[in-house]
Amino acid sequence: LSSRAPVRVPSSSQLSTRAFRQASGISSPRNLDQSKMNFAAVAQKEVGETPLKVVQIDGQVLLKIIKHCKECMPSLVTGQLLGLDIGSTLEVTNSFPFPSRATTDADEEGTDGASYQLEMMRCLREVNVDNNTVGWYQSTYLGSYQTVELIETFLSYQENIKRCVCIVYDPYRSMQGCLALKALKLKDSFMEVYRAGDLSSETLTKSGITWQDIFQEIPVSISNPTLHATLIQQLETDTSANQADFDRLVLSTNPYLEKNLEFMTECLDDLQTESQKLSFYQRTLARQQQQQAQWLQKRRAENFQRRAAGEEALPEEDPSNPVFKALPEPSKLESLLITDQINNYCSQINQFAAQGMEKMYLMHGLHTDN
């Protein structure tokens, strides 16, 4: 797996507004009676007023996500999140996986994915299950999710959904005894700049956009209904330790650290490549400005001679001249994403190395006592 392999979210997220309303059960604005506004419409109206503070995911939904991601390893998978957007809380109450097909026809895959998504939402609506789309989930490999494809998917979802999140689950990191789960959304400031289409250094500097201003991590809380919590309590045994506790005591940290260092090295090489592109652009721009100055000096000397001869002066700018052709400035988006990815790898290495040192000290203490 590549350290920056994108996860293809089916283009079913690009549902038309009419199809989205049909699947979600939202009436047309013409037929919507303000005096009989339903709960979903009220919640949608308050979306822009209250910032999103927490993503509350049902325990059963979390188990479905984990099961889907682990069963399809090492392939990266994705699926739909359904629930309600209420005030500052985004409740995720249901989910279903997207079908993964080995096909080379992107258009056919997108059409099949859209039909499958629409049919699933209609079926859920018929059995009176929450069918309001609130985002999607996807699996990742060692936290490699910062891609342009993820940003494009966010924008396509937000054409119909004002607030949506992406839940990223890392099954490989979870094998080390922790739940590697994140809820992400795009920051509004970055979204405005990205939609404008100008991601040059000057624009990003004026807007104050850095690699830290792309994704925003939303706190995740896991909740269970009372009946589920009661059942779990009855099923609990007297054993004081479970499998996750034993996984935390595994001393073989080398494979995980090696993979993180390997991927971080690849990201550093990619960042150097982006830096070389920017340096090449700056050298080319300086060379072009020098050629423009030489051409302008030559044209002014020619105009001086023409004025002395009583002839009309030539214009000092010639748009048809290749010297005056504007050079496209390379986008800095890829550099920002790579920098964010490097920071993620450094955090994982720091966290896992600290846990490894704690295990070593624990084992040293046990051997000393024995």
VEXDREN-2710 file (C-alpha; in Angstrom, 1 decimal):
% VEXDREN-2710
k/r/px/py/pz
1/LEU/0.0/0.0/0.0
2/SER/1.2/3.5/-0.8
3/SER/1.5/5.9/2.0
4/ARG/-0.8/8.3/0.2
5/ALA/-3.2/5.9/-1.6
6/PRO/-6.5/7.7/-1.9
7/VAL/-9.8/6.0/-1.0
8/ARG/-12.3/6.2/-3.8
9/VAL/-15.7/7.2/-2.4
10/PRO/-18.3/6.4/-5.1
11/SER/-19.7/9.4/-6.9
12/SER/-23.0/8.4/-5.3
13/SER/-22.3/11.3/-3.0
14/GLN/-23.0/13.6/-5.9
15/LEU/-26.7/13.0/-5.8
16/SER/-28.9/15.6/-7.4
17/THR/-30.9/17.8/-5.0
18/ARG/-34.2/16.3/-6.2
19/ALA/-33.0/12.7/-5.7
20/PHE/-31.5/13.5/-2.3
21/ARG/-34.8/14.9/-1.1
22/GLN/-36.7/11.9/-2.4
23/ALA/-34.4/9.5/-0.6
24/SER/-34.3/11.6/2.6
25/GLY/-38.0/12.3/2.7
26/ILE/-37.6/16.1/2.6
27/SER/-40.5/17.8/0.9
28/SER/-40.0/20.3/-1.9
29/PRO/-39.7/23.9/-0.8
30/ARG/-42.9/24.7/-2.8
31/ASN/-44.9/22.2/-0.8
32/LEU/-43.3/22.8/2.6
33/ASP/-45.8/24.3/4.9
34/GLN/-44.1/26.6/7.4
35/SER/-46.7/26.0/10.0
36/LYS/-46.1/22.2/9.8
37/MET/-42.3/22.2/9.5
38/ASN/-40.9/18.8/10.5
39/PHE/-38.1/18.2/12.9
40/ALA/-35.5/17.5/10.2
41/ALA/-36.2/20.9/8.5
42/VAL/-35.9/22.7/11.9
43/ALA/-32.6/21.0/12.5
44/GLN/-31.4/21.8/9.0
45/LYS/-32.4/25.5/9.6
46/GLU/-30.2/25.7/12.7
47/VAL/-27.2/24.2/11.0
48/GLY/-25.6/27.5/10.1
49/GLU/-26.2/29.0/13.5
50/THR/-24.7/26.4/15.8
51/PRO/-21.1/25.2/15.3
52/LEU/-20.5/21.4/15.3
53/LYS/-18.9/20.4/18.6
54/VAL/-19.3/16.6/18.9
55/VAL/-20.0/13.6/16.8
56/GLN/-22.1/11.1/18.8
57/ILE/-21.9/7.6/17.2
58/ASP/-24.0/4.6/18.2
59/GLY/-22.1/1.7/19.5
60/GLN/-23.7/-0.7/17.1
61/VAL/-22.8/1.6/14.2
62/LEU/-19.2/1.6/15.3
63/LEU/-19.1/-2.2/15.4
64/LYS/-20.4/-2.3/11.9
65/ILE/-17.7/0.1/10.7
66/ILE/-15.0/-1.9/12.4
67/LYS/-16.3/-5.2/11.1
68/HIS/-16.4/-3.8/7.5
69/CYS/-13.0/-2.3/7.6
70/LYS/-11.3/-5.4/9.1
71/GLU/-13.0/-7.9/6.9
72/CYS/-11.8/-6.1/3.7
73/MET/-8.2/-5.7/4.8
74/PRO/-5.8/-4.9/3.2
75/SER/-8.2/-3.1/0.8
76/LEU/-9.4/0.3/1.8
77/VAL/-13.2/0.6/2.0
78/THR/-15.9/3.2/2.5
79/GLY/-19.5/3.5/3.5
80/GLN/-22.4/5.8/4.2
81/LEU/-23.3/7.4/7.6
82/LEU/-26.9/8.1/8.5
83/GLY/-28.3/10.0/11.4
84/LEU/-29.5/13.4/12.6
85/ASP/-27.9/16.8/12.8
86/ILE/-29.3/18.4/16.0
87/GLY/-27.8/21.7/17.2
88/SER/-24.1/21.2/18.0
89/THR/-24.3/17.4/18.0
90/LEU/-24.2/15.2/14.9
91/GLU/-25.8/11.9/15.8
92/VAL/-24.7/8.8/13.7
93/THR/-27.4/6.2/14.2
94/ASN/-26.9/3.9/11.2
95/SER/-24.5/3.1/8.4
96/PHE/-24.2/0.8/5.4
97/PRO/-21.1/-0.1/3.3
98/PHE/-20.5/0.9/-0.3
99/PRO/-20.0/-2.1/-2.7
100/SER/-16.5/-2.5/-3.9
101/ARG/-16.1/-3.7/-7.4
102/ALA/-13.0/-4.2/-9.4
103/THR/-13.9/-2.1/-12.5
104/THR/-11.9/0.3/-14.7
105/ASP/-14.9/2.2/-15.9
106/ALA/-15.2/5.1/-13.5
107/ASP/-18.5/6.3/-15.0
108/GLU/-20.1/2.9/-14.7
109/GLU/-18.9/2.6/-11.1
110/GLY/-20.3/6.0/-10.2
111/THR/-23.7/5.2/-11.7
112/ASP/-24.0/1.9/-9.9
113/GLY/-22.9/3.5/-6.7
114/ALA/-25.4/6.2/-6.9
115/SER/-28.2/3.8/-7.7
116/TYR/-27.2/1.5/-4.8
117/GLN/-27.0/4.4/-2.3
118/LEU/-30.4/5.8/-3.4
119/GLU/-32.1/2.3/-3.2
120/MET/-30.6/1.7/0.3
121/MET/-31.9/5.0/1.6
122/ARG/-35.3/4.3/0.2
123/CYS/-35.4/0.9/1.9
124/LEU/-34.3/2.3/5.2
125/ARG/-37.0/4.9/4.9
126/GLU/-39.7/2.3/4.3
127/VAL/-38.8/0.4/7.6
128/ASN/-38.7/3.7/9.5
129/VAL/-35.0/3.8/10.1
130/ASP/-33.0/7.1/10.1
131/ASN/-32.0/7.7/6.4
132/ASN/-30.6/11.2/6.6
133/THR/-27.1/11.3/5.2
134/VAL/-24.6/13.0/7.6
135/GLY/-21.4/11.9/6.0
136/TRP/-19.3/8.8/5.2
137/TYR/-16.7/6.6/6.7
138/GLN/-13.5/5.2/5.3
139/SER/-10.6/3.0/6.3
140/THR/-7.1/4.1/6.2
141/TYR/-3.6/2.7/6.5
142/LEU/-1.5/4.2/9.3
143/GLY/-3.3/7.5/9.2
144/SER/-2.8/8.2/5.5
145/TYR/-5.9/10.1/4.6
146/GLN/-4.8/13.6/3.7
147/THR/-5.5/13.6/-0.1
148/VAL/-7.1/15.9/-2.6
149/GLU/-9.7/13.2/-3.2
150/LEU/-10.9/13.6/0.4
151/ILE/-11.3/17.3/-0.1
152/GLU/-13.2/16.9/-3.3
153/THR/-15.5/14.3/-1.6
154/PHE/-16.2/16.8/1.2
155/LEU/-17.2/19.5/-1.4
156/SER/-19.5/17.1/-3.3
157/TYR/-21.3/16.1/-0.1
158/GLN/-21.8/19.6/1.0
159/GLU/-23.7/20.5/-2.2
160/ASN/-26.7/18.9/-0.5
161/ILE/-25.6/18.6/3.2
162/LYS/-24.6/21.8/5.0
163/ARG/-22.6/19.9/7.6
164/CYS/-21.1/16.5/7.1
165/VAL/-18.2/14.6/8.6
166/CYS/-15.9/11.8/7.5
167/ILE/-15.1/9.1/10.1
168/VAL/-11.6/7.7/9.5
169/TYR/-10.9/4.3/11.0
170/ASP/-7.4/2.8/11.0
171/PRO/-7.6/-1.0/11.5
172/TYR/-3.8/-1.4/11.5
173/ARG/-3.3/1.1/14.3
174/SER/-6.2/-0.4/16.3
175/MET/-4.3/-3.7/16.3
176/GLN/-1.9/-2.1/18.8
177/GLY/-4.6/-1.9/21.5
178/CYS/-6.2/1.4/20.9
179/LEU/-9.3/2.7/19.0
180/ALA/-7.9/4.6/16.0
181/LEU/-11.0/6.6/15.1
182/LYS/-11.3/10.2/14.0
183/ALA/-14.1/12.5/12.8
184/LEU/-13.0/15.1/10.3
185/LYS/-14.5/18.1/8.5
186/LEU/-13.1/20.8/6.3
187/LYS/-12.5/24.2/7.9
188/ASP/-14.7/26.9/6.5
189/SER/-11.8/29.3/5.8
190/PHE/-10.0/26.7/3.7
191/MET/-13.2/25.7/1.9
192/GLU/-13.8/29.3/0.7
193/VAL/-10.3/29.6/-0.6
194/TYR/-10.5/26.2/-2.3
195/ARG/-13.7/26.9/-4.0
196/ALA/-12.2/30.1/-5.4
197/GLY/-9.7/28.0/-7.2
198/ASP/-6.6/30.1/-6.5
199/LEU/-4.3/28.2/-4.2
200/SER/-1.1/30.2/-4.9
201/SER/1.4/31.2/-2.2
202/GLU/0.2/34.8/-2.3
203/THR/-3.5/33.8/-1.8
204/LEU/-2.8/31.4/1.0
205/THR/-0.6/33.9/2.7
206/LYS/-3.2/36.7/2.5
207/SER/-5.9/34.3/3.8
208/GLY/-3.7/33.0/6.6
209/ILE/-4.1/29.3/5.5
210/THR/-1.5/26.9/6.7
211/TRP/-1.3/23.1/6.8
212/GLN/-3.1/23.3/10.2
213/ASP/-6.2/25.0/8.6
214/ILE/-7.4/22.3/6.2
215/PHE/-9.0/19.6/8.4
216/GLN/-10.7/20.0/11.7
217/GLU/-11.0/17.0/14.1
218/ILE/-14.3/16.8/15.9
219/PRO/-14.5/15.0/19.2
220/VAL/-16.2/11.6/19.0
221/SER/-18.4/10.2/21.8
222/ILE/-19.8/6.7/21.7
223/SER/-23.3/6.1/23.1
224/ASN/-25.4/3.0/23.6
225/PRO/-29.1/2.7/24.2
226/THR/-30.2/1.7/27.7
227/LEU/-31.2/-1.8/26.6
228/HIS/-27.8/-2.3/24.9
229/ALA/-25.9/-1.1/27.9
230/THR/-27.9/-3.5/30.1
231/LEU/-27.2/-6.4/27.9
232/ILE/-23.5/-5.6/27.8
233/GLN/-23.4/-5.4/31.6
234/GLN/-25.1/-8.8/31.8
235/LEU/-22.7/-10.4/29.4
236/GLU/-19.6/-9.1/31.2
237/THR/-17.5/-11.8/32.9
238/ASP/-15.5/-11.7/36.0
239/THR/-12.3/-11.6/34.0
240/SER/-10.4/-8.4/34.8
241/ALA/-8.5/-8.3/31.5
242/ASN/-9.7/-8.6/27.9
243/GLN/-8.0/-9.0/24.5
244/ALA/-7.4/-5.3/24.1
245/ASP/-5.5/-5.2/27.4
246/PHE/-3.2/-8.0/26.2
247/ASP/-2.7/-6.2/22.9
248/ARG/-1.3/-3.2/24.7
249/LEU/1.4/-5.4/26.3
250/VAL/2.8/-6.6/23.0
251/LEU/6.5/-5.7/22.8
252/SER/7.0/-6.1/19.1
253/THR/7.0/-2.4/18.1
254/ASN/9.5/-2.6/15.3
255/PRO/7.2/-3.4/12.3
256/TYR/4.8/-0.5/13.2
257/LEU/7.6/2.0/13.7
258/GLU/9.4/0.9/10.6
259/LYS/6.3/1.4/8.5
260/ASN/5.7/4.9/9.9
261/LEU/9.3/5.9/9.3
262/GLU/9.2/4.5/5.8
263/PHE/6.0/6.4/4.9
264/MET/7.3/9.5/6.5
265/THR/10.5/9.3/4.4
266/GLU/8.3/9.0/1.3
267/CYS/6.4/12.1/2.3
268/LEU/9.6/14.0/2.8
269/ASP/10.7/13.0/-0.7
270/ASP/7.3/14.2/-2.0
271/LEU/7.7/17.4/-0.1
272/GLN/11.1/17.9/-1.6
273/THR/9.7/17.4/-5.1
274/GLU/7.0/20.0/-4.5
275/SER/9.7/22.4/-3.2
276/GLN/11.7/21.8/-6.4
277/LYS/8.7/22.6/-8.5
278/LEU/8.3/25.9/-6.6
279/SER/12.0/26.7/-7.0
280/PHE/11.9/26.0/-10.7
281/TYR/8.9/28.3/-11.1
282/GLN/10.7/31.1/-9.2
283/ARG/13.8/30.7/-11.4
284/THR/11.7/30.6/-14.6
285/LEU/9.8/33.7/-13.4
286/ALA/13.1/35.6/-12.7
287/ARG/14.4/34.6/-16.1
288/GLN/11.2/35.8/-17.8
289/GLN/11.3/39.2/-15.9
290/GLN/14.9/39.6/-17.0
291/GLN/13.9/39.0/-20.7
292/GLN/11.0/41.4/-20.3
293/ALA/13.3/44.1/-19.0
294/GLN/15.8/43.5/-21.9
295/TRP/12.9/43.6/-24.5
296/LEU/11.5/46.8/-22.9
297/GLN/14.9/48.5/-23.0
298/LYS/15.3/47.5/-26.6
299/ARG/11.8/48.8/-27.5
300/ARG/12.4/52.1/-25.8
301/ALA/15.6/52.6/-27.7
302/GLU/13.8/51.8/-30.9
303/ASN/11.0/54.3/-30.1
304/PHE/13.6/57.0/-29.4
305/GLN/15.0/56.5/-32.9
306/ARG/11.5/56.5/-34.4
307/ARG/10.6/59.7/-32.6
308/ALA/13.8/61.3/-33.8
309/ALA/12.9/60.3/-37.4
310/GLY/9.3/61.7/-36.9
311/GLU/7.7/58.2/-36.9
312/GLU/5.0/57.0/-34.6
313/ALA/6.3/55.1/-31.5
314/LEU/5.6/51.4/-31.0
315/PRO/3.7/50.1/-27.9
316/GLU/5.9/49.1/-25.1
317/GLU/3.9/46.0/-24.4
318/ASP/3.2/43.2/-26.9
319/PRO/0.8/40.6/-25.7
320/SER/1.6/38.3/-28.6
321/ASN/5.2/38.1/-27.5
322/PRO/5.9/34.9/-25.5
323/VAL/8.0/36.9/-23.1
324/PHE/4.9/38.5/-21.7
325/LYS/2.9/35.3/-21.3
326/ALA/1.9/34.7/-17.7
327/LEU/3.5/31.7/-16.1
328/PRO/1.1/29.4/-14.1
329/GLU/2.1/29.3/-10.4
330/PRO/2.1/25.8/-9.0
331/SER/-0.5/25.0/-6.4
332/LYS/0.6/24.7/-2.8
333/LEU/-2.3/22.4/-1.8
334/GLU/-0.2/19.3/-2.2
335/SER/2.6/20.7/-0.1
336/LEU/0.1/21.6/2.7
337/LEU/-1.4/18.1/2.6
338/ILE/2.0/16.4/2.7
339/THR/3.1/18.6/5.6
340/ASP/-0.1/17.6/7.5
341/GLN/0.6/14.0/6.7
342/ILE/4.2/14.3/8.0
343/ASN/2.9/15.8/11.2
344/ASN/0.5/12.9/11.6
345/TYR/3.3/10.3/11.2
346/CYS/5.5/12.2/13.7
347/SER/2.6/12.2/16.3
348/GLN/2.0/8.5/15.8
349/ILE/5.8/7.7/16.1
350/ASN/6.0/9.9/19.2
351/GLN/2.9/8.3/20.8
352/PHE/3.9/4.7/20.0
353/ALA/7.6/5.2/21.0
354/ALA/6.4/6.6/24.4
355/GLN/4.2/3.5/24.9
356/GLY/7.0/1.3/23.9
357/MET/9.3/2.8/26.5
358/GLU/6.7/2.4/29.2
359/LYS/6.4/-1.3/28.3
360/MET/10.2/-1.7/28.5
361/TYR/10.3/-0.1/31.9
362/LEU/7.5/-2.3/33.1
363/MET/9.2/-5.5/31.9
364/HIS/12.5/-4.4/33.4
365/GLY/10.7/-3.9/36.7
366/LEU/9.1/-7.3/36.5
367/HIS/12.4/-9.0/35.8
368/THR/14.1/-7.1/38.6
369/ASP/11.4/-8.2/41.1
370/ASN/11.7/-11.7/40.0
END
